Amino acid sequence: MAFEISKKRYSGKITEATLGIGDNAAKIGGEDSYMFHLFEGSMPNNPRIAMEIWDYDPSKEWASAVLEPFKDVVSSPVEWARKCVERYQADLIVLQLKSTDPNGLDVSADEAAQTAKKVHEAINVPLIVWGTGNNEK
């Protein structure tokens, strides 16, 4: 008797979304089963790698081992993003606007928007902008 993998049918589906526009747009989602459970359903889009950068230099907060691959670029969000795309082939960049936190540097929204614009112009992959998480800000 051959071994047969039990299969579970799912009633839901992950919503498919396209991030970015043009040739470098990234289509994500669409799965109708657990990720990589292709024996139970489909995974119409390949997984994507998103790399996170910050809008300020985290050198004082991060361990040296974590900083090592990026120590030459962490002081510049633009160069950090470029390195993630060019050296590590990131499919997407997530820009964390950590500096806007009112409990931290409290950088203005205008300054944060300028940083996001510069990063966006420097890369050719979709950019995800993540705010401070502070609802009032």
N, C-alpha and C positions, 0 to 999 in steps of 0.2 A: 504494500500500500504506500503510495507516494505522499509525501508531506504536502499539505495544502495550507497556505497562509490564510488565516481568517481575515475577512475584509469587512470594514465598517463603512456604511453609507452615511454621508453627512447631508443634512438638509440645507446648510448654509454655504456661502461662497465668499471668499475674500474679494472685495471690490477691486477691479483693475483700474489703475490710474497711470497717466503719462505725466512725468515730471520733465519740464523743459520743453523746448521747441526745436524743430529742425532735425538735422542729421544726428545731433548728440542727445536727443531726447531719450529718456529712460522709461520704459514701460515696466510697471511693477504690479504685483498682485495677480488676481485671477484664479488662485488655487481653489479647488473644491474638496481638498482633503488636507491632512497634515503635511507640512513641507517635507518633500522628498519621499512621501508615501505614494509613489507613482503606481504602486500595485492597487491602490484604493481609488485613485482619482487622477486629476491632471494638474500639471504645473506649467501653464502656457508660457511663462516668462522666466528667463534665467535669473538666478539671484544676482543682486547688484551689491557692490561694495561702496559704502559711504564712509568717508573719513571726516572726522571732526576737527575743526580748528577753532581757536578762540580769537576774540577781537583785541586781546591784550596779551602781553608776555606772561605766561604762567610759571616762569622759572623759579620763583620763590615758593610756589605751592606744590610743584611736582617733584618727585624723586628724580635723581640724576639718570637713573636707568631708563625711565620713561622719556625723559627729554633727549636722550642720546641721538636718536635718528633725526631729530628736528632742531637740535641746539643751534644750528646756523641760521634758522629761519623763524623761530618762535616770536621774535620781536616785531615781525611784519606779517600781518594776516595775509597779505597779497602773496608774498613769497612762500609762506607756509602752504597756502592753497595750491600754488603752482607746483611745489615739490610733491604734494600728495597726488596730483594728477600726472605730472611728468615722470616722477621717479617710481611711485607706487601704483600707478594706473588706476586711481580711484574713479569709480563710475559717477559718483556724486560727492559734493562737498557740503558739510553741515557747518554753517558759521554760527557759533554760539556767541551771542551778544552779552557775554558775562559782565562787561564793563558798565552796562546800563543799570545794574542792580543798585537801587537806592541805599542798600546796606553796604555797598562796596564803593566803587569809583563814581557811581551816579552820573555817568556820561549821558549827555543829552540825546534825544531821539534823532535830532538832525545830524549829530556827529556819527552816531551809529549807522544811520542811513548812508552817509558818505563812505564809511568803511565797507558796508555791504555792496555799494555800487562799485567801488574799486576792486573788490574781490570778484564780483560778477564779471567785470570787464577783463579780468586777468586770466580767466579759465574758460574752457570750452565744454564743460560738463554742467549739468543742472546744479543749482545752488539752493540749498534749503537754509532758510534763515530762522534761527531759534532765538526767541526773546528771553528776557530775564526770568520769566515765571512769576514776576510780581504783578498781580492784577491791576494795581493802581498805577503802575508805571506804564 
